[in-house]
Amino acid sequence: MNEHVIVNIAGPLMSLTMNRPDKKNALTNAMYGALADGLQRAHDDPAIRCILIRSEGDSFTAGNDLSDFAAVSAGAAPTERHVTRFLHGLAMADKPIVAAVQGLAVGVGTTMLLHCDVVCVTDQARLTTPFVNLALVPEAASSLLLQARIGYARAFSMIALGEPVDGKTAVEWGLARYLVSADGLRAKALAVAHSLAEKPIGALRASKRLMRDGAQLLQVMDRESAVFAERLKSPEAAEAFRAFAEKRSPNFAKFS
């Protein structure tokens, strides 16, 4: 159990709700563990036919809690980093996943959407992948999936320049399917999820397996994770996290 991730099962639908609105739903290691457990439960329970990922508050998620990153950078990593279990669970999920996105969707908040089958966003949604700004690299197989979805030029601008994408543009580019009002987001996502839950689950799962190469995604994730781990311990990353904590702009000029 984790107070910051609410797991609810209503008939054939499992909802995973990020519930840390005071921190804009920034994801901790414990939250990743709860999300990973939820995905595993959905995989194992034949009664669950669709998964909905959503959040409380005005943001989907501000991404990884940077204090966790700083701890890893300083050599104080947790015994098990549950983010790997969560990302692998997304890659291998063969039941449909719907996401409801409002406000900030930073880093993994955007890259996890590449593994969701139907994404609903509001006008106020802001999708960003500022990995390079933090001296890091893409994760969640986004080095493959993002450019496959929106093209290299757009993907590079998102990753290297940290350029945000609003809800309307996300739909136009194919990062999301439905643009809805803030008031209508939850209802629309629920309607889509229930519609999918009524479909023949065998056909849905077979279709997902045909359309997504889970084994390839795991290979890309593992390759990204190795580089990501190296980058977390780099002097550039240490400078990025110090600058964030000190509320100043980082100075990367001294690094070659």
Stockholm file with secondary structure:
# STOCKHOLM 1.0

chainA/1-256         MNEHVIVNIAGPLMSLTMNRPDKKNALTNAMYGALADGLQRAHDDPAIRCILIRSEGDSFTAGNDLSDFAAVSAGAAPTERHVTRFLHGLAMADKPIVAAVQGLAVGVGTTMLLHCDVVCVTDQARLTTPFVNLALVPEAASSLLLQARIGYARAFSMIALGEPVDGKTAVEWGLARYLVSADGLRAKALAVAHSLAEKPIGALRASKRLMRDGAQLLQVMDRESAVFAERLKSPEAAEAFRAFAEKRSPNFAKFS
#=GR chainA/1-256 SS CBTTEEEEEETTEEEEEECCGGGTTCBCHHHHHHHHHHHHHHHHCTTCCEEEEEESSSCSBCCBCHHHHHHHHTTCCCSSCTHHHHHHHHHHCCSCEEEEECSEEETHHHHGGGGCSEEEEETTCEEECCTGGGTCCCCTTHHHHHHHHHCHHHHHHHHHSCCCEEHHHHHHHTSCSEEECTTTHHHHHHHHHHHHHTSCHHHHHHHHHHHCCHHHHHHHHHHHHHHHHHHHTSHHHHHHHHHHHTTSCCCCTTCC
#=GC SS_cons         CBTTEEEEEETTEEEEEECCGGGTTCBCHHHHHHHHHHHHHHHHCTTCCEEEEEESSSCSBCCBCHHHHHHHHTTCCCSSCTHHHHHHHHHHCCSCEEEEECSEEETHHHHGGGGCSEEEEETTCEEECCTGGGTCCCCTTHHHHHHHHHCHHHHHHHHHSCCCEEHHHHHHHTSCSEEECTTTHHHHHHHHHHHHHTSCHHHHHHHHHHHCCHHHHHHHHHHHHHHHHHHHTSHHHHHHHHHHHTTSCCCCTTCC
//
